[in-house]
Amino acid sequence: MKRILLTTTSYQDTPGEHHELLGSQGYEIVRERGPLTEARMLELAGEFDGFLCGDDELTKAVLEKSRPRLTVISKYGIGLDKIDLGAAQELGIPVLFTPGVNHTTVAEHTFCLLLAMVRHLVPSANATRAGQWKRMTGNELWRKRVGIIGLGRIGQEMIKRCRGFDMEVHAFGNYWPAEFAAEYGVVRHLSLEAMLPQVDILSLHTMLSHETKHLIDADKLGRLPEGAWLVNTSRGELVDGEAVLAALDSGRLAGYATDVMEHEPPPADHPLLKHEKTLVTPHIGSRTYESVPRQAMRATRNLINFFNGDSDVYVATRD
């Protein structure tokens, strides 16, 4: 009997056919509430044939201890920065993931955060709930200039929504879908530094890597126009949190809306959580009743198909 470690809480907490499919395989399922630290993974390593994981810390040490029994990692989602892909490749452990299943959901949440931020929706709603009639003045998105970093599936979905609000779309990224960009009138920039002064809103949709960690730092924030807005639904580590706080305090940033933090969950006293110009949600961008089953079914099929020798799997490769 194969033994599987299931750690993703979205998978476990959301009803759907993925539960029945996984349960029908005769595997022994051990459930943990992730994301798990390296220390906890080291305690568990070596006892499983497969991981069905979220954003657990799968370091080289964890993977080495997991062999020889561990033969596959099935990642729920597309973010692979918590997995040492180089070590997995060296050890012969395939890493499977789920592209193309959550881009609409994340784009919707990104736009939700953006609208809520510029219209002061949360403080206004909280005030009325508290019995106050606090009428705050917000901003329109109509014809604002938005800069998109990353033109993958999520970035493209975000652009579609921005164009629906007649926004002027600028973009920067290594991948450039020329036909899509032409159709939606996207202004291309060959460097991030060239784009930043041209936008009122900056939205992050790129992967985390050694090159992109703290991509948005004090220097980049200083290139934005005074009173710009920043939105992040990718990875918390893409921004330098201290630089963002300083930009909020100085007025360089009018607001920061994020679904991700550098460390999750963050400490309760983290200054970004309660700053009057921030809007923080707990990494729920892809957590909908529609998206979770899509991701979970793909992750489950990846796992089952791998064990059955079926080629219908999505294998991540090291850049």
Buried (B, 14 or more C-beta within 10 A) or exposed (E): EBBBBBBBBBBBEBEBEBBEBBEEBEBEBEBBEBBBEBEBBBEBBBEBBBBBBBBBBBBBBBBBBBEEEBBBBBBBBBBBBBBBBEBBBEBEBBBBBBEEBBBBBBBBBBBBBBBBBBBBBBEBEEBEEEEEEEEEEEBEBEEBBBBBBBBBBBBBBBBBBBBEBEBBBBBBBEEEBEEBBEEBEBBBBEEBEEBBEBBBBBBBBBBBBEEBBBBBBBEBBEBBEEEBBBBBBBBBBBBBBEBBBBBBEEEBBBBBBBBBBBEEEBEEEBBBEEBEBBBBBEBEBBBBEEBBBBBBBBBBBBBBBBBEEEEEBBEBEEE
